Amino acid sequence: MSGVPVLCSPCCAQDPAPLLRGWDRHRGASRGSPPVTSLLSLAVTSEQIEHLHRRFKQLSQDQLTIRKENFDSIPDLEFNPIRGKIVHAFFDKRNLRQESDGLAEEINFEDFLTIMSYFRPIEMNMDEEQLDRFRKEKLKFLFHMYDSDHDGKITLQEYRNVVEELLSGNPHLEKESARSIADGAMMEAASICVGQMGPDQVYEGITFEDFLKMWQGIDIETKMHVRFLNVDTIAHCY
């Protein structure tokens, strides 16, 4: 892929804008994707790109691509109850903005940067429109983690699965209790998104529009982060 070697160069230019614009042209031609500058912003520095590239090389063991098993070496993920969903999200083609559906077998540095764009902090100079788009991108990424069958809805069973995984480390909480929590949350979602439902009406699942309503007023912008990217040495992965 022609855009990747430029970005992978260990001697990044002091001004990363030309690199990102070149990447934009490549992505636009190959995938019909929105410009990466709308996601990474020109506020990205050459130091940040170099940092991400070092982390990519650590994970890939100096290979050109990362596979799911490469994430096994990350201590912070080892005991995370939703480890599988986090790793899955890195290979979800919806998050990679590819036209096809499903999971990628491996990702390259360009794909890695695309995923990392979802975890960018807020820039102080963002206007209202940029903030809205920024928030929706983060929530779309989160939505995809719940929507495991890629049908555009979070069903009751999918929500139960996530809650059960999140609470799996609590030895005092039975599976039925976790299921009750999930069922109650789904009922609340239905009341927020649909309102008063008839006795025969069935809430089929949470759409992305419903998901946006549920997260209204919640500060997702500062809560989504990836600790293991803060790397100082090869031996310590955070």
Biotite code that builds the C-alpha atoms (Angstrom):
import biotite.structure as struc

atoms = struc.array([
    struc.Atom([0.000, 0.000, 0.000], chain_id="A", res_id=1, res_name="MET", atom_name="CA", element="C"),
    struc.Atom([1.710, 3.126, -1.213], chain_id="A", res_id=2, res_name="SER", atom_name="CA", element="C"),
    struc.Atom([0.751, 5.410, 1.699], chain_id="A", res_id=3, res_name="GLY", atom_name="CA", element="C"),
    struc.Atom([2.160, 3.213, 4.449], chain_id="A", res_id=4, res_name="VAL", atom_name="CA", element="C"),
    struc.Atom([5.917, 3.262, 3.811], chain_id="A", res_id=5, res_name="PRO", atom_name="CA", element="C"),
    struc.Atom([5.940, 7.069, 3.985], chain_id="A", res_id=6, res_name="VAL", atom_name="CA", element="C"),
    struc.Atom([4.239, 7.067, 7.372], chain_id="A", res_id=7, res_name="LEU", atom_name="CA", element="C"),
    struc.Atom([6.354, 4.177, 8.615], chain_id="A", res_id=8, res_name="CYS", atom_name="CA", element="C"),
    struc.Atom([9.598, 5.987, 7.959], chain_id="A", res_id=9, res_name="SER", atom_name="CA", element="C"),
    struc.Atom([11.494, 6.423, 11.240], chain_id="A", res_id=10, res_name="PRO", atom_name="CA", element="C"),
    struc.Atom([12.556, 9.881, 10.035], chain_id="A", res_id=11, res_name="CYS", atom_name="CA", element="C"),
    struc.Atom([9.178, 11.614, 10.071], chain_id="A", res_id=12, res_name="CYS", atom_name="CA", element="C"),
    struc.Atom([9.120, 15.163, 8.780], chain_id="A", res_id=13, res_name="ALA", atom_name="CA", element="C"),
    struc.Atom([8.872, 17.940, 11.356], chain_id="A", res_id=14, res_name="GLN", atom_name="CA", element="C"),
    struc.Atom([5.521, 18.933, 9.834], chain_id="A", res_id=15, res_name="ASP", atom_name="CA", element="C"),
    struc.Atom([3.282, 15.835, 9.541], chain_id="A", res_id=16, res_name="PRO", atom_name="CA", element="C"),
    struc.Atom([0.645, 17.578, 7.436], chain_id="A", res_id=17, res_name="ALA", atom_name="CA", element="C"),
    struc.Atom([2.139, 16.530, 4.051], chain_id="A", res_id=18, res_name="PRO", atom_name="CA", element="C"),
    struc.Atom([2.290, 12.920, 5.242], chain_id="A", res_id=19, res_name="LEU", atom_name="CA", element="C"),
    struc.Atom([-1.336, 12.976, 6.337], chain_id="A", res_id=20, res_name="LEU", atom_name="CA", element="C"),
    struc.Atom([-2.453, 14.648, 3.111], chain_id="A", res_id=21, res_name="ARG", atom_name="CA", element="C"),
    struc.Atom([-0.653, 11.957, 1.135], chain_id="A", res_id=22, res_name="GLY", atom_name="CA", element="C"),
    struc.Atom([-2.386, 9.344, 3.239], chain_id="A", res_id=23, res_name="TRP", atom_name="CA", element="C"),
    struc.Atom([-5.721, 11.072, 2.558], chain_id="A", res_id=24, res_name="ASP", atom_name="CA", element="C"),
    struc.Atom([-5.194, 10.789, -1.198], chain_id="A", res_id=25, res_name="ARG", atom_name="CA", element="C"),
    struc.Atom([-4.259, 7.129, -0.909], chain_id="A", res_id=26, res_name="HIS", atom_name="CA", element="C"),
    struc.Atom([-7.228, 6.223, 1.315], chain_id="A", res_id=27, res_name="ARG", atom_name="CA", element="C"),
    struc.Atom([-9.680, 8.192, -0.782], chain_id="A", res_id=28, res_name="GLY", atom_name="CA", element="C"),
    struc.Atom([-8.574, 6.377, -3.917], chain_id="A", res_id=29, res_name="ALA", atom_name="CA", element="C"),
    struc.Atom([-8.500, 2.902, -2.430], chain_id="A", res_id=30, res_name="SER", atom_name="CA", element="C"),
    struc.Atom([-11.438, 2.813, -0.007], chain_id="A", res_id=31, res_name="ARG", atom_name="CA", element="C"),
    struc.Atom([-13.680, 5.781, -0.578], chain_id="A", res_id=32, res_name="GLY", atom_name="CA", element="C"),
    struc.Atom([-13.035, 6.674, 3.051], chain_id="A", res_id=33, res_name="SER", atom_name="CA", element="C"),
    struc.Atom([-13.366, 10.091, 4.679], chain_id="A", res_id=34, res_name="PRO", atom_name="CA", element="C"),
    struc.Atom([-10.076, 12.006, 4.884], chain_id="A", res_id=35, res_name="PRO", atom_name="CA", element="C"),
    struc.Atom([-7.922, 10.892, 7.770], chain_id="A", res_id=36, res_name="VAL", atom_name="CA", element="C"),
    struc.Atom([-7.244, 14.540, 8.590], chain_id="A", res_id=37, res_name="THR", atom_name="CA", element="C"),
    struc.Atom([-10.886, 14.798, 9.681], chain_id="A", res_id=38, res_name="SER", atom_name="CA", element="C"),
    struc.Atom([-10.117, 12.088, 12.246], chain_id="A", res_id=39, res_name="LEU", atom_name="CA", element="C"),
    struc.Atom([-6.503, 12.611, 13.254], chain_id="A", res_id=40, res_name="LEU", atom_name="CA", element="C"),
    struc.Atom([-6.453, 16.379, 12.612], chain_id="A", res_id=41, res_name="SER", atom_name="CA", element="C"),
    struc.Atom([-3.351, 18.296, 11.611], chain_id="A", res_id=42, res_name="LEU", atom_name="CA", element="C"),
    struc.Atom([-2.666, 18.728, 15.351], chain_id="A", res_id=43, res_name="ALA", atom_name="CA", element="C"),
    struc.Atom([-0.989, 15.317, 15.231], chain_id="A", res_id=44, res_name="VAL", atom_name="CA", element="C"),
    struc.Atom([2.731, 15.824, 15.611], chain_id="A", res_id=45, res_name="THR", atom_name="CA", element="C"),
    struc.Atom([5.621, 13.932, 14.104], chain_id="A", res_id=46, res_name="SER", atom_name="CA", element="C"),
    struc.Atom([6.526, 12.803, 17.645], chain_id="A", res_id=47, res_name="GLU", atom_name="CA", element="C"),
    struc.Atom([3.067, 11.267, 18.090], chain_id="A", res_id=48, res_name="GLN", atom_name="CA", element="C"),
    struc.Atom([3.317, 9.441, 14.780], chain_id="A", res_id=49, res_name="ILE", atom_name="CA", element="C"),
    struc.Atom([6.764, 8.144, 15.730], chain_id="A", res_id=50, res_name="GLU", atom_name="CA", element="C"),
    struc.Atom([5.437, 7.049, 19.119], chain_id="A", res_id=51, res_name="HIS", atom_name="CA", element="C"),
    struc.Atom([2.593, 5.100, 17.511], chain_id="A", res_id=52, res_name="LEU", atom_name="CA", element="C"),
    struc.Atom([4.973, 3.572, 15.017], chain_id="A", res_id=53, res_name="HIS", atom_name="CA", element="C"),
    struc.Atom([7.265, 2.382, 17.828], chain_id="A", res_id=54, res_name="ARG", atom_name="CA", element="C"),
    struc.Atom([4.281, 0.836, 19.564], chain_id="A", res_id=55, res_name="ARG", atom_name="CA", element="C"),
    struc.Atom([3.174, -0.806, 16.334], chain_id="A", res_id=56, res_name="PHE", atom_name="CA", element="C"),
    struc.Atom([6.636, -2.304, 15.835], chain_id="A", res_id=57, res_name="LYS", atom_name="CA", element="C"),
    struc.Atom([6.632, -3.640, 19.404], chain_id="A", res_id=58, res_name="GLN", atom_name="CA", element="C"),
    struc.Atom([3.259, -5.295, 18.948], chain_id="A", res_id=59, res_name="LEU", atom_name="CA", element="C"),
    struc.Atom([4.069, -6.695, 15.509], chain_id="A", res_id=60, res_name="SER", atom_name="CA", element="C"),
    struc.Atom([7.581, -7.787, 16.554], chain_id="A", res_id=61, res_name="GLN", atom_name="CA", element="C"),
    struc.Atom([9.012, -5.718, 13.700], chain_id="A", res_id=62, res_name="ASP", atom_name="CA", element="C"),
    struc.Atom([6.673, -7.228, 11.121], chain_id="A", res_id=63, res_name="GLN", atom_name="CA", element="C"),
    struc.Atom([4.612, -5.210, 8.617], chain_id="A", res_id=64, res_name="LEU", atom_name="CA", element="C"),
    struc.Atom([1.287, -6.291, 10.124], chain_id="A", res_id=65, res_name="THR", atom_name="CA", element="C"),
    struc.Atom([-0.303, -7.105, 13.477], chain_id="A", res_id=66, res_name="ILE", atom_name="CA", element="C"),
    struc.Atom([-2.428, -10.199, 14.089], chain_id="A", res_id=67, res_name="ARG", atom_name="CA", element="C"),
    struc.Atom([-4.756, -10.921, 17.012], chain_id="A", res_id=68, res_name="LYS", atom_name="CA", element="C"),
    struc.Atom([-2.182, -13.087, 18.785], chain_id="A", res_id=69, res_name="GLU", atom_name="CA", element="C"),
    struc.Atom([0.193, -10.109, 18.987], chain_id="A", res_id=70, res_name="ASN", atom_name="CA", element="C"),
    struc.Atom([-2.114, -8.605, 21.616], chain_id="A", res_id=71, res_name="PHE", atom_name="CA", element="C"),
    struc.Atom([-1.381, -11.552, 23.939], chain_id="A", res_id=72, res_name="ASP", atom_name="CA", element="C"),
    struc.Atom([1.794, -9.775, 25.061], chain_id="A", res_id=73, res_name="SER", atom_name="CA", element="C"),
    struc.Atom([-0.048, -6.796, 26.581], chain_id="A", res_id=74, res_name="ILE", atom_name="CA", element="C"),
    struc.Atom([-0.225, -7.167, 30.392], chain_id="A", res_id=75, res_name="PRO", atom_name="CA", element="C"),
    struc.Atom([-3.038, -4.627, 30.811], chain_id="A", res_id=76, res_name="ASP", atom_name="CA", element="C"),
    struc.Atom([-5.298, -6.688, 28.564], chain_id="A", res_id=77, res_name="LEU", atom_name="CA", element="C"),
    struc.Atom([-4.579, -10.049, 30.164], chain_id="A", res_id=78, res_name="GLU", atom_name="CA", element="C"),
    struc.Atom([-7.142, -9.708, 32.948], chain_id="A", res_id=79, res_name="PHE", atom_name="CA", element="C"),
    struc.Atom([-9.538, -7.316, 31.227], chain_id="A", res_id=80, res_name="ASN", atom_name="CA", element="C"),
    struc.Atom([-12.976, -8.999, 31.234], chain_id="A", res_id=81, res_name="PRO", atom_name="CA", element="C"),
    struc.Atom([-13.789, -7.698, 27.758], chain_id="A", res_id=82, res_name="ILE", atom_name="CA", element="C"),
    struc.Atom([-10.341, -8.361, 26.332], chain_id="A", res_id=83, res_name="ARG", atom_name="CA", element="C"),
    struc.Atom([-11.805, -10.287, 23.396], chain_id="A", res_id=84, res_name="GLY", atom_name="CA", element="C"),
    struc.Atom([-14.054, -7.408, 22.378], chain_id="A", res_id=85, res_name="LYS", atom_name="CA", element="C"),
    struc.Atom([-11.222, -4.881, 22.611], chain_id="A", res_id=86, res_name="ILE", atom_name="CA", element="C"),
    struc.Atom([-8.942, -6.958, 20.388], chain_id="A", res_id=87, res_name="VAL", atom_name="CA", element="C"),
    struc.Atom([-11.857, -7.723, 18.057], chain_id="A", res_id=88, res_name="HIS", atom_name="CA", element="C"),
    struc.Atom([-12.449, -3.966, 17.626], chain_id="A", res_id=89, res_name="ALA", atom_name="CA", element="C"),
    struc.Atom([-8.971, -3.490, 16.162], chain_id="A", res_id=90, res_name="PHE", atom_name="CA", element="C"),
    struc.Atom([-9.782, -5.915, 13.334], chain_id="A", res_id=91, res_name="PHE", atom_name="CA", element="C"),
    struc.Atom([-13.431, -4.970, 12.769], chain_id="A", res_id=92, res_name="ASP", atom_name="CA", element="C"),
    struc.Atom([-13.651, -3.763, 9.168], chain_id="A", res_id=93, res_name="LYS", atom_name="CA", element="C"),
    struc.Atom([-16.388, -1.304, 10.169], chain_id="A", res_id=94, res_name="ARG", atom_name="CA", element="C"),
    struc.Atom([-13.852, 0.494, 12.371], chain_id="A", res_id=95, res_name="ASN", atom_name="CA", element="C"),
    struc.Atom([-11.246, 0.297, 9.610], chain_id="A", res_id=96, res_name="LEU", atom_name="CA", element="C"),
    struc.Atom([-13.743, 2.011, 7.283], chain_id="A", res_id=97, res_name="ARG", atom_name="CA", element="C"),
    struc.Atom([-13.549, -0.749, 4.734], chain_id="A", res_id=98, res_name="GLN", atom_name="CA", element="C"),
    struc.Atom([-16.458, -1.357, 2.402], chain_id="A", res_id=99, res_name="GLU", atom_name="CA", element="C"),
    struc.Atom([-16.647, -5.084, 3.177], chain_id="A", res_id=100, res_name="SER", atom_name="CA", element="C"),
    struc.Atom([-17.915, -6.459, 6.488], chain_id="A", res_id=101, res_name="ASP", atom_name="CA", element="C"),
    struc.Atom([-16.411, -8.901, 8.961], chain_id="A", res_id=102, res_name="GLY", atom_name="CA", element="C"),
    struc.Atom([-12.975, -9.135, 10.535], chain_id="A", res_id=103, res_name="LEU", atom_name="CA", element="C"),
    struc.Atom([-9.565, -8.521, 9.011], chain_id="A", res_id=104, res_name="ALA", atom_name="CA", element="C"),
    struc.Atom([-6.969, -11.251, 9.532], chain_id="A", res_id=105, res_name="GLU", atom_name="CA", element="C"),
    struc.Atom([-4.265, -8.648, 10.113], chain_id="A", res_id=106, res_name="GLU", atom_name="CA", element="C"),
    struc.Atom([-3.814, -4.876, 10.165], chain_id="A", res_id=107, res_name="ILE", atom_name="CA", element="C"),
    struc.Atom([-0.978, -2.699, 8.919], chain_id="A", res_id=108, res_name="ASN", atom_name="CA", element="C"),
    struc.Atom([0.278, 0.598, 10.306], chain_id="A", res_id=109, res_name="PHE", atom_name="CA", element="C"),
    struc.Atom([-2.255, 2.598, 8.312], chain_id="A", res_id=110, res_name="GLU", atom_name="CA", element="C"),
    struc.Atom([-5.079, 0.535, 9.822], chain_id="A", res_id=111, res_name="ASP", atom_name="CA", element="C"),
    struc.Atom([-3.510, 0.920, 13.263], chain_id="A", res_id=112, res_name="PHE", atom_name="CA", element="C"),
    struc.Atom([-3.545, 4.711, 12.921], chain_id="A", res_id=113, res_name="LEU", atom_name="CA", element="C"),
    struc.Atom([-7.178, 4.574, 11.819], chain_id="A", res_id=114, res_name="THR", atom_name="CA", element="C"),
    struc.Atom([-8.126, 2.706, 15.010], chain_id="A", res_id=115, res_name="ILE", atom_name="CA", element="C"),
    struc.Atom([-6.047, 5.046, 17.146], chain_id="A", res_id=116, res_name="MET", atom_name="CA", element="C"),
    struc.Atom([-7.924, 8.032, 15.730], chain_id="A", res_id=117, res_name="SER", atom_name="CA", element="C"),
    struc.Atom([-10.963, 6.976, 17.789], chain_id="A", res_id=118, res_name="TYR", atom_name="CA", element="C"),
    struc.Atom([-9.007, 7.552, 21.007], chain_id="A", res_id=119, res_name="PHE", atom_name="CA", element="C"),
    struc.Atom([-7.709, 11.026, 20.285], chain_id="A", res_id=120, res_name="ARG", atom_name="CA", element="C"),
    struc.Atom([-8.325, 13.579, 23.037], chain_id="A", res_id=121, res_name="PRO", atom_name="CA", element="C"),
    struc.Atom([-10.374, 16.695, 22.373], chain_id="A", res_id=122, res_name="ILE", atom_name="CA", element="C"),
    struc.Atom([-8.519, 19.551, 20.733], chain_id="A", res_id=123, res_name="GLU", atom_name="CA", element="C"),
    struc.Atom([-9.128, 22.935, 22.332], chain_id="A", res_id=124, res_name="MET", atom_name="CA", element="C"),
    struc.Atom([-9.668, 24.609, 18.951], chain_id="A", res_id=125, res_name="ASN", atom_name="CA", element="C"),
    struc.Atom([-12.447, 22.260, 17.782], chain_id="A", res_id=126, res_name="MET", atom_name="CA", element="C"),
    struc.Atom([-15.659, 24.003, 16.793], chain_id="A", res_id=127, res_name="ASP", atom_name="CA", element="C"),
    struc.Atom([-19.138, 22.671, 17.575], chain_id="A", res_id=128, res_name="GLU", atom_name="CA", element="C"),
    struc.Atom([-19.452, 20.727, 14.324], chain_id="A", res_id=129, res_name="GLU", atom_name="CA", element="C"),
    struc.Atom([-16.063, 19.079, 14.797], chain_id="A", res_id=130, res_name="GLN", atom_name="CA", element="C"),
    struc.Atom([-16.895, 18.140, 18.387], chain_id="A", res_id=131, res_name="LEU", atom_name="CA", element="C"),
    struc.Atom([-20.178, 16.558, 17.298], chain_id="A", res_id=132, res_name="ASP", atom_name="CA", element="C"),
    struc.Atom([-18.443, 14.504, 14.594], chain_id="A", res_id=133, res_name="ARG", atom_name="CA", element="C"),
    struc.Atom([-15.657, 13.605, 17.023], chain_id="A", res_id=134, res_name="PHE", atom_name="CA", element="C"),
    struc.Atom([-18.180, 12.344, 19.587], chain_id="A", res_id=135, res_name="ARG", atom_name="CA", element="C"),
    struc.Atom([-20.156, 10.333, 17.039], chain_id="A", res_id=136, res_name="LYS", atom_name="CA", element="C"),
    struc.Atom([-16.990, 8.632, 15.774], chain_id="A", res_id=137, res_name="GLU", atom_name="CA", element="C"),
    struc.Atom([-16.121, 7.506, 19.309], chain_id="A", res_id=138, res_name="LYS", atom_name="CA", element="C"),
    struc.Atom([-19.646, 6.289, 20.000], chain_id="A", res_id=139, res_name="LEU", atom_name="CA", element="C"),
    struc.Atom([-19.779, 4.429, 16.684], chain_id="A", res_id=140, res_name="LYS", atom_name="CA", element="C"),
    struc.Atom([-16.616, 2.564, 17.688], chain_id="A", res_id=141, res_name="PHE", atom_name="CA", element="C"),
    struc.Atom([-18.173, 1.676, 21.053], chain_id="A", res_id=142, res_name="LEU", atom_name="CA", element="C"),
    struc.Atom([-21.446, 0.659, 19.390], chain_id="A", res_id=143, res_name="PHE", atom_name="CA", element="C"),
    struc.Atom([-19.582, -1.790, 17.159], chain_id="A", res_id=144, res_name="HIS", atom_name="CA", element="C"),
    struc.Atom([-18.119, -3.488, 20.245], chain_id="A", res_id=145, res_name="MET", atom_name="CA", element="C"),
    struc.Atom([-21.652, -4.299, 21.426], chain_id="A", res_id=146, res_name="TYR", atom_name="CA", element="C"),
    struc.Atom([-23.098, -5.133, 17.982], chain_id="A", res_id=147, res_name="ASP", atom_name="CA", element="C"),
    struc.Atom([-21.206, -8.406, 17.594], chain_id="A", res_id=148, res_name="SER", atom_name="CA", element="C"),
    struc.Atom([-23.251, -9.797, 14.683], chain_id="A", res_id=149, res_name="ASP", atom_name="CA", element="C"),
    struc.Atom([-22.855, -6.582, 12.642], chain_id="A", res_id=150, res_name="HIS", atom_name="CA", element="C"),
    struc.Atom([-26.596, -6.186, 11.982], chain_id="A", res_id=151, res_name="ASP", atom_name="CA", element="C"),
    struc.Atom([-26.810, -2.541, 13.085], chain_id="A", res_id=152, res_name="GLY", atom_name="CA", element="C"),
    struc.Atom([-28.623, -3.295, 16.363], chain_id="A", res_id=153, res_name="LYS", atom_name="CA", element="C"),
    struc.Atom([-27.581, -4.227, 19.892], chain_id="A", res_id=154, res_name="ILE", atom_name="CA", element="C"),
    struc.Atom([-29.985, -7.003, 20.812], chain_id="A", res_id=155, res_name="THR", atom_name="CA", element="C"),
    struc.Atom([-30.877, -8.089, 24.331], chain_id="A", res_id=156, res_name="LEU", atom_name="CA", element="C"),
    struc.Atom([-28.656, -11.160, 24.011], chain_id="A", res_id=157, res_name="GLN", atom_name="CA", element="C"),
    struc.Atom([-25.687, -9.089, 22.823], chain_id="A", res_id=158, res_name="GLU", atom_name="CA", element="C"),
    struc.Atom([-26.164, -6.714, 25.736], chain_id="A", res_id=159, res_name="TYR", atom_name="CA", element="C"),
    struc.Atom([-26.411, -9.637, 28.155], chain_id="A", res_id=160, res_name="ARG", atom_name="CA", element="C"),
    struc.Atom([-23.158, -11.046, 26.805], chain_id="A", res_id=161, res_name="ASN", atom_name="CA", element="C"),
    struc.Atom([-21.304, -7.770, 27.399], chain_id="A", res_id=162, res_name="VAL", atom_name="CA", element="C"),
    struc.Atom([-22.673, -7.318, 30.937], chain_id="A", res_id=163, res_name="VAL", atom_name="CA", element="C"),
    struc.Atom([-21.864, -10.930, 31.827], chain_id="A", res_id=164, res_name="GLU", atom_name="CA", element="C"),
    struc.Atom([-18.314, -10.471, 30.560], chain_id="A", res_id=165, res_name="GLU", atom_name="CA", element="C"),
    struc.Atom([-17.858, -7.199, 32.449], chain_id="A", res_id=166, res_name="LEU", atom_name="CA", element="C"),
    struc.Atom([-19.057, -8.762, 35.703], chain_id="A", res_id=167, res_name="LEU", atom_name="CA", element="C"),
    struc.Atom([-17.372, -12.134, 35.212], chain_id="A", res_id=168, res_name="SER", atom_name="CA", element="C"),
    struc.Atom([-14.568, -11.224, 37.618], chain_id="A", res_id=169, res_name="GLY", atom_name="CA", element="C"),
    struc.Atom([-16.971, -10.792, 40.528], chain_id="A", res_id=170, res_name="ASN", atom_name="CA", element="C"),
    struc.Atom([-17.217, -14.191, 42.295], chain_id="A", res_id=171, res_name="PRO", atom_name="CA", element="C"),
    struc.Atom([-20.158, -12.998, 44.392], chain_id="A", res_id=172, res_name="HIS", atom_name="CA", element="C"),
    struc.Atom([-22.374, -12.158, 41.431], chain_id="A", res_id=173, res_name="LEU", atom_name="CA", element="C"),
    struc.Atom([-24.272, -15.000, 39.798], chain_id="A", res_id=174, res_name="GLU", atom_name="CA", element="C"),
    struc.Atom([-24.939, -15.169, 36.074], chain_id="A", res_id=175, res_name="LYS", atom_name="CA", element="C"),
    struc.Atom([-28.649, -14.633, 36.625], chain_id="A", res_id=176, res_name="GLU", atom_name="CA", element="C"),
    struc.Atom([-27.949, -11.402, 38.465], chain_id="A", res_id=177, res_name="SER", atom_name="CA", element="C"),
    struc.Atom([-25.855, -10.134, 35.566], chain_id="A", res_id=178, res_name="ALA", atom_name="CA", element="C"),
    struc.Atom([-28.660, -11.078, 33.198], chain_id="A", res_id=179, res_name="ARG", atom_name="CA", element="C"),
    struc.Atom([-31.188, -9.163, 35.321], chain_id="A", res_id=180, res_name="SER", atom_name="CA", element="C"),
    struc.Atom([-28.965, -6.084, 35.187], chain_id="A", res_id=181, res_name="ILE", atom_name="CA", element="C"),
    struc.Atom([-28.767, -6.342, 31.393], chain_id="A", res_id=182, res_name="ALA", atom_name="CA", element="C"),
    struc.Atom([-32.534, -6.859, 31.062], chain_id="A", res_id=183, res_name="ASP", atom_name="CA", element="C"),
    struc.Atom([-33.241, -3.830, 33.234], chain_id="A", res_id=184, res_name="GLY", atom_name="CA", element="C"),
    struc.Atom([-30.851, -1.684, 31.217], chain_id="A", res_id=185, res_name="ALA", atom_name="CA", element="C"),
    struc.Atom([-32.488, -2.788, 27.963], chain_id="A", res_id=186, res_name="MET", atom_name="CA", element="C"),
    struc.Atom([-35.926, -1.875, 29.324], chain_id="A", res_id=187, res_name="MET", atom_name="CA", element="C"),
    struc.Atom([-34.591, 1.551, 30.253], chain_id="A", res_id=188, res_name="GLU", atom_name="CA", element="C"),
    struc.Atom([-33.148, 1.918, 26.751], chain_id="A", res_id=189, res_name="ALA", atom_name="CA", element="C"),
    struc.Atom([-36.530, 1.125, 25.250], chain_id="A", res_id=190, res_name="ALA", atom_name="CA", element="C"),
    struc.Atom([-38.245, 3.731, 27.434], chain_id="A", res_id=191, res_name="SER", atom_name="CA", element="C"),
    struc.Atom([-35.669, 6.383, 26.462], chain_id="A", res_id=192, res_name="ILE", atom_name="CA", element="C"),
    struc.Atom([-35.663, 5.615, 22.754], chain_id="A", res_id=193, res_name="CYS", atom_name="CA", element="C"),
    struc.Atom([-39.222, 4.493, 22.053], chain_id="A", res_id=194, res_name="VAL", atom_name="CA", element="C"),
    struc.Atom([-41.255, 5.832, 24.953], chain_id="A", res_id=195, res_name="GLY", atom_name="CA", element="C"),
    struc.Atom([-44.439, 4.168, 26.060], chain_id="A", res_id=196, res_name="GLN", atom_name="CA", element="C"),
    struc.Atom([-44.698, 0.759, 24.369], chain_id="A", res_id=197, res_name="MET", atom_name="CA", element="C"),
    struc.Atom([-47.876, -1.199, 23.756], chain_id="A", res_id=198, res_name="GLY", atom_name="CA", element="C"),
    struc.Atom([-48.404, -4.602, 25.417], chain_id="A", res_id=199, res_name="PRO", atom_name="CA", element="C"),
    struc.Atom([-47.669, -6.417, 22.155], chain_id="A", res_id=200, res_name="ASP", atom_name="CA", element="C"),
    struc.Atom([-44.815, -4.176, 21.058], chain_id="A", res_id=201, res_name="GLN", atom_name="CA", element="C"),
    struc.Atom([-41.313, -5.678, 21.089], chain_id="A", res_id=202, res_name="VAL", atom_name="CA", element="C"),
    struc.Atom([-38.145, -3.624, 21.291], chain_id="A", res_id=203, res_name="TYR", atom_name="CA", element="C"),
    struc.Atom([-35.882, -5.363, 18.782], chain_id="A", res_id=204, res_name="GLU", atom_name="CA", element="C"),
    struc.Atom([-32.654, -3.709, 19.835], chain_id="A", res_id=205, res_name="GLY", atom_name="CA", element="C"),
    struc.Atom([-30.663, -0.537, 20.210], chain_id="A", res_id=206, res_name="ILE", atom_name="CA", element="C"),
    struc.Atom([-29.895, 1.182, 16.911], chain_id="A", res_id=207, res_name="THR", atom_name="CA", element="C"),
    struc.Atom([-27.027, 3.646, 16.620], chain_id="A", res_id=208, res_name="PHE", atom_name="CA", element="C"),
    struc.Atom([-29.506, 6.531, 16.788], chain_id="A", res_id=209, res_name="GLU", atom_name="CA", element="C"),
    struc.Atom([-30.874, 5.028, 20.020], chain_id="A", res_id=210, res_name="ASP", atom_name="CA", element="C"),
    struc.Atom([-27.317, 4.641, 21.271], chain_id="A", res_id=211, res_name="PHE", atom_name="CA", element="C"),
    struc.Atom([-26.664, 8.346, 20.706], chain_id="A", res_id=212, res_name="LEU", atom_name="CA", element="C"),
    struc.Atom([-29.747, 9.215, 22.769], chain_id="A", res_id=213, res_name="LYS", atom_name="CA", element="C"),
    struc.Atom([-28.646, 6.955, 25.614], chain_id="A", res_id=214, res_name="MET", atom_name="CA", element="C"),
    struc.Atom([-25.207, 8.587, 25.773], chain_id="A", res_id=215, res_name="TRP", atom_name="CA", element="C"),
    struc.Atom([-26.523, 12.123, 25.598], chain_id="A", res_id=216, res_name="GLN", atom_name="CA", element="C"),
    struc.Atom([-24.966, 14.203, 28.371], chain_id="A", res_id=217, res_name="GLY", atom_name="CA", element="C"),
    struc.Atom([-22.320, 11.593, 29.199], chain_id="A", res_id=218, res_name="ILE", atom_name="CA", element="C"),
    struc.Atom([-18.713, 12.673, 28.742], chain_id="A", res_id=219, res_name="ASP", atom_name="CA", element="C"),
    struc.Atom([-17.484, 9.944, 26.386], chain_id="A", res_id=220, res_name="ILE", atom_name="CA", element="C"),
    struc.Atom([-14.855, 12.289, 24.897], chain_id="A", res_id=221, res_name="GLU", atom_name="CA", element="C"),
    struc.Atom([-12.530, 12.026, 27.908], chain_id="A", res_id=222, res_name="THR", atom_name="CA", element="C"),
    struc.Atom([-13.362, 8.450, 28.947], chain_id="A", res_id=223, res_name="LYS", atom_name="CA", element="C"),
    struc.Atom([-12.158, 6.537, 25.878], chain_id="A", res_id=224, res_name="MET", atom_name="CA", element="C"),
    struc.Atom([-8.435, 5.928, 26.058], chain_id="A", res_id=225, res_name="HIS", atom_name="CA", element="C"),
    struc.Atom([-5.937, 3.132, 25.492], chain_id="A", res_id=226, res_name="VAL", atom_name="CA", element="C"),
    struc.Atom([-3.390, 2.898, 28.299], chain_id="A", res_id=227, res_name="ARG", atom_name="CA", element="C"),
    struc.Atom([-1.119, 0.398, 26.596], chain_id="A", res_id=228, res_name="PHE", atom_name="CA", element="C"),
    struc.Atom([-0.084, 2.984, 24.012], chain_id="A", res_id=229, res_name="LEU", atom_name="CA", element="C"),
    struc.Atom([1.878, 4.934, 26.625], chain_id="A", res_id=230, res_name="ASN", atom_name="CA", element="C"),
    struc.Atom([5.098, 3.092, 25.975], chain_id="A", res_id=231, res_name="VAL", atom_name="CA", element="C"),
    struc.Atom([8.492, 4.045, 27.326], chain_id="A", res_id=232, res_name="ASP", atom_name="CA", element="C"),
    struc.Atom([10.448, 0.856, 26.728], chain_id="A", res_id=233, res_name="THR", atom_name="CA", element="C"),
    struc.Atom([10.105, -2.428, 24.915], chain_id="A", res_id=234, res_name="ILE", atom_name="CA", element="C"),
    struc.Atom([9.806, -4.276, 28.216], chain_id="A", res_id=235, res_name="ALA", atom_name="CA", element="C"),
    struc.Atom([6.872, -2.288, 29.600], chain_id="A", res_id=236, res_name="HIS", atom_name="CA", element="C"),
    struc.Atom([3.601, -2.215, 27.705], chain_id="A", res_id=237, res_name="CYS", atom_name="CA", element="C"),
    struc.Atom([0.908, 0.051, 29.136], chain_id="A", res_id=238, res_name="TYR", atom_name="CA", element="C"),
])
